[in-house]
């Protein structure tokens, strides 16, 4: 089994704190795929209210919004990621991959330095 890495990034300031983690990123990705907060919430097994609050929190903490909504009209409105939202997801996933690779390298290095369980018994009796 390959170890997985899940992490949250928190950046706090005097008035706001941005926290981004696997849940918010999954929501942003679902919004990008479905074009809808409602569909994204259903896909992820969360309430619409919870999804909306996460979107609002993310938008409030950034310099520019990550998610934009369009209400009603001929095409029925919808939700999409802004270029900043797309970049946020891209950078988070890249950091996740880099961190996972570093963890794997460190674990492999550590495991190579430990004696094998079968060899430790032989060395203990000598």
VENGIBEL-V633079 format. One record per backbone hydrogen bond with DSSP energy under -1.0 kcal/mol. CO is the residue of the C=O (numbers start at 1). NH is the residue of the N-H. If there is no record, write none. Layout:
# VENGIBEL-V633079
<<CO;NH> <CO;NH>>
This chain:
# VENGIBEL-V633079
<<9;20> <11;18> <16;13> <18;11> <20;9> <21;25> <22;26> <23;27> <24;28> <25;29> <26;30> <27;31> <28;32> <29;33> <30;34> <31;35> <35;79> <36;40> <37;41> <38;42> <39;43> <40;44> <41;46> <47;51> <48;52> <49;53> <50;54> <51;55> <52;56> <53;57> <54;58> <55;59> <56;60> <57;61> <66;82> <68;80> <70;78> <73;76> <78;70> <80;68> <82;86> <83;87> <84;88> <85;89> <86;90> <87;91> <88;92> <89;93> <90;94> <91;95> <92;96> <93;97> <94;98> <95;99> <96;100> <97;101> <98;102> <99;103> <100;104> <101;105> <102;106> <103;107> <104;108> <105;109> <106;110> <107;111> <108;112> <116;120> <119;123> <120;124> <121;125>>
